[in-house]
Amino acid sequence: QVQLVESGGGLVQPGGSLRLSCAASGGIFSINAMGWYRQAPGKQRELVAAITSGGSTNYADSVKGRFIISRDNAKNTVYLQMNSLKPEDTAVYYCNVMGAAGPVASWGQGTQVTVSS
């Protein structure tokens, strides 16, 4: 059973940066694609960035050019560097293991990101 623990969220002003971390345990991390998702109040959870086991990345149009996903297989950790943050990036951010049909692990507690002046 994979367990996921997200951290690194907080309150930041528009234009600021944050780096989120997701520590995974209980599975073979290095062979799985991983994704960062977010859920804003009143909205559905959405995928914002993904990274394959080989390091190929994909981004939602709304974050392309501002967010960078990366992974450290030795530490079983995936990161999300978020730059030029906007108020609309405010959400709870989650990571998950990505299967062919979507996320496959139980959701962690997430980490709150609030972008506000």
C-alpha positions in Angstrom: 0.0 0.0 0.0 1.6 3.3 -1.2 1.5 6.1 1.3 1.9 9.7 0.2 2.8 12.7 2.3 2.7 16.2 0.8 4.4 19.2 2.3 5.7 22.7 1.5 2.5 24.6 1.1 1.8 28.0 2.6 0.6 31.6 2.1 2.5 33.5 -0.6 1.9 36.8 -2.4 1.1 36.9 -6.1 4.3 36.5 -8.1 5.9 34.5 -5.4 7.2 30.9 -5.4 6.8 27.7 -3.4 8.3 24.3 -3.6 6.1 21.3 -2.8 7.4 17.9 -1.8 5.7 14.5 -1.9 7.3 11.6 -0.1 6.2 8.2 -1.1 6.5 4.9 0.8 5.3 1.4 0.5 5.8 0.9 -3.2 8.4 0.8 -6.0 8.5 4.5 -6.5 11.1 4.6 -9.4 9.0 2.6 -11.8 5.8 4.7 -11.5 4.7 7.9 -13.1 3.7 10.5 -10.6 1.4 13.4 -10.8 0.6 16.6 -8.9 -3.1 17.4 -8.6 -5.0 20.3 -7.0 -8.4 21.0 -5.8 -9.7 24.5 -5.3 -12.9 25.2 -3.2 -16.0 24.2 -5.1 -14.0 22.7 -8.0 -13.1 19.2 -9.1 -9.6 17.9 -8.5 -7.4 18.5 -11.6 -4.1 17.2 -12.8 -1.5 20.0 -13.1 1.8 18.2 -13.7 3.0 14.7 -14.4 6.4 13.0 -14.6 7.2 9.5 -16.0 9.7 7.1 -14.5 12.1 8.3 -17.2 11.7 11.9 -16.4 9.4 13.1 -19.2 7.0 15.8 -18.0 3.6 17.1 -18.9 1.8 20.2 -17.6 -1.7 21.6 -17.7 -1.9 24.7 -19.9 -2.8 26.8 -16.8 0.6 26.2 -15.2 2.9 25.6 -18.2 6.0 27.8 -18.1 5.5 28.5 -14.4 5.5 25.1 -12.6 8.3 22.5 -12.8 7.8 18.9 -11.7 10.8 16.8 -10.8 11.6 13.6 -8.9 14.4 12.1 -6.9 14.1 8.3 -7.1 16.8 7.8 -4.4 14.6 9.7 -2.0 11.2 8.4 -3.2 10.2 12.0 -3.6 8.5 14.1 -6.2 8.6 17.9 -6.2 6.6 20.7 -7.7 8.4 24.1 -8.1 5.8 26.8 -8.5 6.8 30.2 -9.7 4.9 33.3 -10.7 2.1 32.2 -8.5 -1.4 33.6 -9.1 -4.5 33.8 -6.9 -6.1 31.2 -9.1 -3.4 28.7 -8.1 -4.9 28.7 -4.6 -5.9 25.1 -3.8 -5.0 22.0 -1.9 -2.3 20.2 -3.7 -1.9 16.4 -3.8 0.4 14.0 -5.4 -0.5 10.5 -6.6 0.8 7.5 -8.5 -0.5 7.6 -12.0 -1.9 4.5 -13.6 -3.3 4.1 -17.1 -6.7 5.3 -16.0 -5.7 7.9 -13.5 -4.5 8.1 -9.9 -4.2 4.7 -8.2 -3.1 5.3 -4.6 -5.1 6.5 -1.7 -5.0 10.3 -1.4 -2.8 11.9 1.2 -3.8 14.9 3.3 -2.6 17.3 0.7 -0.9 20.7 1.3 -2.7 24.0 1.2 -1.4 26.7 -1.1 -2.9 30.1 -0.8 -1.9 33.0 -3.1 -3.0 36.3 -1.8 -1.8 39.8 -1.1 
